[in-house]
Amino acid sequence: MTMRFDPEQGGSYTRLRLVESVPTAAPLQGAAQPIRGLTFWSGRPIRCVLSVGREAACWCEWWTDLLAGMPEDLLELRYDIVRADQDRRDR
């Protein structure tokens, strides 16, 4: 797992980026726990972006169902739909 911290607004804030591969079959409780902690720490809902290409329909459906089951005060969900030509180029 990689956590990257960058200063923002002259060091008044810290931008946090978390990158890791996780099992898709995580239970709701397991997925909600880190989001709940980050929400508490930041004082606002976490913005979650699902980047979806044509080949990831089942994957997107699974995550959408899981994330939709979380309380609204924890999460803001956004979808980035990747066109087929972008999907091939990004690999």
N, C-alpha and C positions, 0 to 999 in steps of 0.2 A: 504494500500500500504506500502510495506517495502522497504526502501532504506538502503543499507549497504555500508559503506565506509571503506576501508582498505588501509593502507599505502603501497606504492610500491617504489622500488628503494630508500630506505632510507627516504621516505617522499617527494621525488621530484615529485612524481605522486600519484594519488589516484585512487584505483580501486573502481568502482561504480557498485553495483548490485541492480537491481530494480526488485521486485517480486510483482505481483498482478494478480488477475483474472479480466479480462475485457470482456465486451460483444463481441461476435464474429461478430456481425452485425455493427461494428463501421464503419462510413463512411470514405472514403479516407482522407478527410480534417482533421477529428478528429484524425486519426491514424498518419498522417504525422506531425502534429503540435509538439508533444513531441519529435519525432525523429529529426525534424528540429532544435529544441532547443538544444538537446544533441549533434548534429553534430556541431553546432556553438560553443558550450562550449568546446568540445574536439578538434576541429580543424580538424577532419577527419570523414569519413563515419562510421556509426554505423554498427557493425557486428550483423546480425540478424540470429538466428538459429531456424528453425522449426523442432521440434522433432515429428516424425510421426510414428504411429503404424498402423497396419492393419485396426483397427476400425475407424480411423480418416481421411479417404480418403476425405470426403466432407469438413471437417474442413480444411484440408491441401489445397484443391483446392481453397477455399474461401480466405484464407490468402495469398496464392501464387498470386492470381489475384490482391489482394489489394496491396501487397508489390511490385509486378512487375510494378504497376502503379506509383510508387514513382520515383523521379529523381535519376539517378545513383550516383550523388555526395552525396546523403544522406545515402545510404544503401548498405551493402554487404550482400547478402542473401546466407545462407547455409542450407542444409537439412541433418538431422540425421534420417536415416531410422532405426526404431527399429524392430528387429526380433520378431516374435510372442512369443517365449519363454521369451525374455527379457520383452516384454510388460506385460505378466502375472506376472512375478516376481516383477516388479516395482510397482505394485498396492498395 
